[in-house]
């Protein structure tokens, strides 16, 4: 079941039942702030005409939520639960404890016996919270700001970027390669393809010392460019120019 080693199934043996509860994002954030500082609230379970009613009351110390600037609102304290059935699903809760000397420990904490959704009570505090969240969401991520003096610590403009310098270097190198007669280029290409069947354009440029655009014009007349397969992005001679294959066939006929 796990690729981290054995799973502790003590929770299954004890038949431990757990609740799977969906809570609002702001509520989980407030709980995280209170980690290790005591209780976060109280859960109240009662019955009304034989039907369970569950509600959570947030600790008053955790209701304050700060926004941008000096804005501060208070989250609602009361959160009634909307109870749901598990249905035909089999859900379980696992925990993973990191270990320095062995594999992480994975344990089954229990099987989900009840699902619920924790919803805030719609009151004045909740409406103020939603208004602040809406205002925060529509604020632009970037703002224009007038500077009194130039900023010299974060960004320094350069005369030319590395990518532009590399492009200029390649252009100069292309210019140094003077075009030779087409027949001379063909002789060099045929000589190269007698040694190997496939070449990429960079190797052919190194062999012929010709500009890339000029070399590609000649290659289109005598070669095929592979766009897929094992020899993708390489050039090879067309079948009618593969003299080495003809020689191999003649040898095979003689044998």
C-alpha positions in Angstrom: 0.0 0.0 0.0 2.9 2.4 0.7 6.3 2.7 -0.9 7.8 4.0 2.4 7.8 0.7 4.2 5.4 -0.8 6.6 2.2 1.0 7.6 1.1 1.1 11.3 -2.4 -0.2 11.4 -3.1 0.3 15.1 -5.8 2.7 14.2 -7.7 0.1 12.3 -7.4 -2.4 15.1 -8.8 0.1 17.5 -11.6 0.8 15.1 -11.0 4.6 15.4 -13.6 6.7 13.7 -12.7 10.2 12.4 -14.6 13.1 10.9 -13.7 14.6 7.5 -14.6 18.3 7.8 -14.2 21.1 5.1 -13.4 24.4 6.7 -13.1 28.0 5.2 -9.6 29.1 4.2 -9.5 32.0 6.7 -10.4 29.6 9.5 -7.5 27.2 8.8 -5.2 30.2 8.6 -6.3 31.4 12.0 -5.8 27.9 13.4 -2.2 27.8 12.0 -1.4 31.1 13.8 -2.5 29.5 17.1 -0.4 26.3 16.7 1.1 25.4 20.0 -0.6 28.2 21.9 -3.6 26.4 23.3 -7.2 25.8 22.1 -8.5 27.3 18.9 -12.2 27.0 19.9 -14.9 24.8 21.1 -17.0 22.2 19.4 -20.6 21.8 20.5 -22.7 18.7 19.7 -26.3 18.5 20.6 -29.5 16.8 19.4 -32.7 18.4 18.1 -35.6 16.0 17.6 -33.2 13.1 17.3 -31.0 14.9 14.7 -27.4 15.8 15.6 -26.5 19.5 15.5 -22.9 20.4 15.5 -21.3 23.9 15.7 -17.8 25.3 16.2 -17.1 28.5 18.1 -13.8 30.2 17.3 -11.7 31.4 20.2 -12.2 35.2 20.5 -8.4 35.8 20.5 -8.2 34.4 16.9 -11.0 36.5 15.3 -8.8 39.5 14.4 -7.7 39.4 10.7 -5.4 42.0 9.3 -5.7 43.3 5.8 -3.4 45.6 3.8 -2.6 48.9 5.4 -4.3 49.4 8.8 -7.4 47.5 7.9 -8.6 44.9 10.4 -11.8 43.0 10.6 -13.1 40.3 12.9 -14.0 36.8 11.6 -17.4 35.4 12.8 -17.1 33.1 15.8 -20.0 30.8 15.2 -19.7 28.1 12.5 -22.5 25.6 12.2 -21.8 22.2 10.6 -23.6 20.9 7.6 -23.6 17.1 8.1 -23.1 14.8 5.2 -23.1 11.0 4.9 -20.0 9.1 3.8 -22.0 7.1 1.3 -20.5 4.1 -0.3 -17.0 5.5 -0.1 -14.2 4.0 2.0 -12.1 6.9 3.3 -9.2 6.8 5.8 -6.8 9.2 7.3 -3.0 8.6 7.4 -0.2 10.4 9.0 3.4 10.5 7.8 6.2 11.2 10.4 9.7 12.0 9.0 12.6 10.0 10.2 16.3 10.8 9.9 17.7 7.2 10.2 15.0 5.1 8.5 12.0 5.4 6.1 9.3 7.8 7.1 6.7 6.3 9.4 3.2 6.0 7.9 0.3 5.2 10.3 -3.4 4.8 9.9 -5.2 7.2 12.2 -8.7 6.0 11.6 -11.5 5.5 9.1 -13.8 8.3 8.1 -17.2 7.8 9.7 -18.7 11.2 9.1 -18.3 14.1 6.6 -19.3 17.7 7.3 -18.8 21.2 6.0 -18.0 24.0 8.5 -19.8 27.2 7.4 -19.6 30.6 9.0 -22.7 32.2 10.4 -23.8 34.9 8.0 -23.7 38.1 10.2 -22.2 41.5 10.2 -18.7 40.2 10.9 -18.8 37.8 8.1 -20.0 40.4 5.6 -17.2 42.8 6.6 -14.7 39.9 6.2 -16.0 39.1 2.7 -15.8 42.7 1.7 -12.2 43.0 2.8 -11.3 39.8 0.9 -13.0 41.1 -2.3 -11.2 44.4 -2.0 -7.9 42.6 -1.6 -8.5 40.3 -4.6 -9.2 43.2 -7.0 -6.1 45.2 -6.1 -3.6 45.4 -8.9 -0.4 43.4 -8.3 1.7 46.2 -9.6 1.4 49.9 -8.8 3.1 53.0 -10.3 5.3 54.9 -7.9 7.1 58.1 -8.4 10.8 58.0 -7.3 12.6 61.0 -5.8 16.0 59.5 -6.7 17.3 56.8 -9.0 17.4 53.2 -7.6 21.0 51.9 -7.7 20.9 48.9 -5.3 18.5 46.5 -7.0 19.0 46.8 -10.8 21.8 48.2 -12.9 21.2 48.6 -16.6 23.8 47.1 -18.9 25.0 48.4 -22.2 24.3 45.1 -24.0 22.9 41.8 -22.8 24.7 38.5 -23.2 22.2 37.1 -25.6 22.7 40.1 -27.9 26.5 39.8 -27.7 26.2 36.1 -28.7 24.0 36.9 -31.6 26.4 39.6 -32.9 29.3 37.2 -32.6 27.5 34.6 -34.7 26.6 37.2 -37.3 30.3 38.3 -37.5 31.3 34.7 -37.8 28.8 34.2 -40.6 30.2 37.2 -42.4 33.7 35.9 -42.4 32.7 32.7 -44.2 33.0 33.6 -47.9 30.8 31.6 -50.2 32.8 29.3 -52.5 31.6 27.8 -55.8 28.6 25.5 -55.4 30.5 22.5 -57.0 33.2 22.8 -54.4 30.6 22.7 -51.7 29.0 19.6 -53.3 32.3 17.8 -53.5 32.9 18.5 -49.8 29.4 17.3 -48.9 29.6 14.1 -51.0 33.0 13.3 -49.5 31.6 13.8 -46.0 28.5 11.6 -46.7 30.8 8.8 -47.9 32.0 8.5 -44.3 28.8 8.9 -42.5 25.1 8.8 -43.6 23.7 11.4 -41.2 25.0 14.9 -40.2 23.5 17.8 -38.3 23.8 21.2 -39.8 26.4 22.3 -37.3 28.8 19.6 -38.3 28.3 20.3 -42.0 29.0 24.0 -41.4 32.3 23.0 -39.7 33.2 20.8 -42.6 32.4 23.1 -45.4 33.1 26.5 -43.7 30.1 28.0 -45.5 27.3 30.2 -44.2 24.3 28.3 -42.9 21.7 29.8 -45.3 23.9 29.1 -48.3 24.6 25.6 -47.1 21.0 24.8 -46.6 20.1 25.9 -50.1 22.6 23.4 -51.5 21.5 20.6 -49.1 17.8 21.0 -50.2 18.9 20.0 -53.8 20.7 16.8 -52.8 19.5 15.8 -49.4 16.6 15.1 -47.1 16.0 16.6 -43.7 14.8 14.1 -41.1 12.1 15.6 -38.8 11.3 12.5 -36.8 12.7 9.1 -36.0 16.0 8.0 -34.6 18.0 10.5 -36.7 15.8 13.5 -36.1 17.2 16.9 -37.0 19.9 15.5 -39.3 20.5 15.6 -43.0 21.2 12.6 -45.3 21.6 12.3 -49.1 18.7 11.5 -51.3 18.7 7.9 -52.6 19.8 8.8 -56.1 23.0 10.4 -54.6 23.9 7.6 -52.3 26.8 6.2 -54.3 28.1 4.2 -51.4 24.9 2.1 -51.4 25.4 1.3 -55.0 28.9 0.1 -54.3 27.7 -2.1 -51.5 25.0 -3.6 -53.7 27.7 -4.4 -56.4 29.9 -6.1 -53.8 26.9 -8.2 -52.6 26.2 -9.3 -56.2 29.8 -10.3 -56.7 29.6 -12.4 -53.5 
